[in-house]
Amino acid sequence: MISYTKEFNDIKFTPFLDGVQALIDYGAYELSVVRHSSSYGSDKGLYEIGVFDKLAGMVSLPGITLAGDTIKGYLTEEDVSVIMKKMETLSTNEGVQIAI
């Protein structure tokens, strides 16, 4: 059974470096959500995201990251939920968490 990941509370994080990470599949794109000592905002308990194009690697995606930026940091749980909804809209695919 596929479990769709629609908002922050649906995310199941796994250990990553000295923190946590989750990967969510949106068809042609994957969204990485992290919090560890080197991520932007981690010292404030906030999260960082990165967008990956499955063919091109890490990319900037209009509406998600700024032009030329492949990551976005200092995100609250609510900010991550908004980004997840935008990813679903832009990709026309529901998010499915990838087991790491």
C-alpha positions, 0 to 999 in steps of 0.5 A: 500500500502506498502511503502519500506524504502530504504535510510535515506531520506525515513525514517519517524521518531517519537518522542522517549525519548528526540529525535527520532526513526524509526524501519524498518522491514527486515523480520527476523530482525528489524533495529532501528535508533535513535538520542536522548541525550543518543545515541552515536553521538547525541551531534554531530547530528549523529545517532545510530542503533541497530539490532533486531532478532525477535526471539533472541532480540538485536544481533550483525550482521556481516557487520552491527555491530562489533562482540559482539556489538549490536549497532553502533553509530556516524553515518551520514545519508549516513552511515545509508543509507549504513547500510539499503542497507546492511540489505536488502542484508543480509536479502534478504528483502526490508525494510518496516517502522514499525509504532511506 
